[in-house]
Amino acid sequence: MLAPLLSPPVQAQEVVLKFHHMWPTVAMGHNRVVVPWCDTLAAESKGRMKCQILPAMSGGGTPAQLVDRVKDGVDDVTITLPGYTAGRFPVMEAFELPFMTNKAEPASAAAWDYHLKYATKEFQGTKMIATWVHDEGFVSTSGKPVATLADFKRLKIRGASRQSTRLLAALGATPVGMPITGVSDAMSKGTLDGYMTAWEIIPSFKLHEVSKYHTEIEESRPSMFTAGFVFLMNQARYDALPADLKAIVDRHSGATLSRQIGRYWDEATAVGRKAAADRGNVFVKVSAAETDQWMKVAAPLADDWVADMDKRGLPGKQMLQDARELIRKHSATTR
């Protein structure tokens, strides 16, 4: 009868979350987002919930497969870009349209609010931990600078999403869609003349070493393009957690985290620019008048997106208006 009383207490089962992503361990996203999030979960759960971090696609597959890997339970948690599977997540593309925003922090806060209103069905089978956009996107090239519309012609340039490749085509370039992981090799081999991305990721993949010119538009105008990120957890894995562990995940998910991560991307802009400057790369400044020409050429892409939403039975015009108004709202409250 005394045996149960004398037995040692049963330890709560340890939860290990398989966190698979595409960044190398030197990347800002790995060090400022993935590792701190996992460390926080471990600390607040007193070691009952931990991550097995698999960086640089070391768990297998491709970046475009990460959403499905989490939905199917192959991975428990991931961060990836919806734009890597062109056209599959069209609702969130509102934040990937050309010339939408300048700063990642307010646009990321806006993206979270917009996602809650319009896009939860796009990610069924997962729990959205955070969603955000990167810092200002631009074009980098190797052989010649891009300063005017005419300079885009015959250049093969990498785009990060359906909307960025459509923008490149409208500007006169030959768009090539691919994840960031393949860009350096393609530039080195000459199969790409340039790429579109943001400053944050350039040092991590040494893209400043395979390009010479970086085209930056007039600062008073919105960014050429923005790509969105999603931080996802398998819904069934989350649902199976004990209530106290769910509460920890919930505390470190949502609007505040999305805005915070956006701020990290803004802060990384200076680091990326410095890497290019230290190498002696050339910064090409596009005039306000020329930028306005680019914006005029890109304007029909927003109209096309609205029409696409309408065909899907969604209020496209209202959705685009809401995205823009949310960006303005959060920009007004960003320090």
Sequence and secondary structure as in RCSB ss.txt:
>XXXX:A:sequence
MLAPLLSPPVQAQEVVLKFHHMWPTVAMGHNRVVVPWCDTLAAESKGRMKCQILPAMSGGGTPAQLVDRVKDGVD
DVTITLPGYTAGRFPVMEAFELPFMTNKAEPASAAAWDYHLKYATKEFQGTKMIATWVHDEGFVSTSGKPVATLA
DFKRLKIRGASRQSTRLLAALGATPVGMPITGVSDAMSKGTLDGYMTAWEIIPSFKLHEVSKYHTEIEESRPSMF
TAGFVFLMNQARYDALPADLKAIVDRHSGATLSRQIGRYWDEATAVGRKAAADRGNVFVKVSAAETDQWMKVAAP
LADDWVADMDKRGLPGKQMLQDARELIRKHSATTR
>XXXX:A:secstr
  HHHHS       EEEEEEES  TTSHHIIIIIHHHHHHHHHHTTTSEEEEEE TTTTSS GGGHHHHHHTTSS
SEEEE GGGSTTSS GGGGGGSSS  S HHHHHHHHHHHIIIIIGGGGTTEEEEEEEE S EEEEESSS   SGG
GGTT EEEESSHHHHHHHHHHT EEEE  GGGHHHHHHHTS SEEEEEGGGTTTTTGGGS  EEEE  TTS  S 
  EEEEEEEHHHHHTS HHHHHHHHHTSSHHHHHHHHHHHHHHHHHHHHHHHHTT EEEE  HHHHHHHHHHHHH
HHHHHHHHHHHTTS HHHHHHHHHHHHHHHHHT  
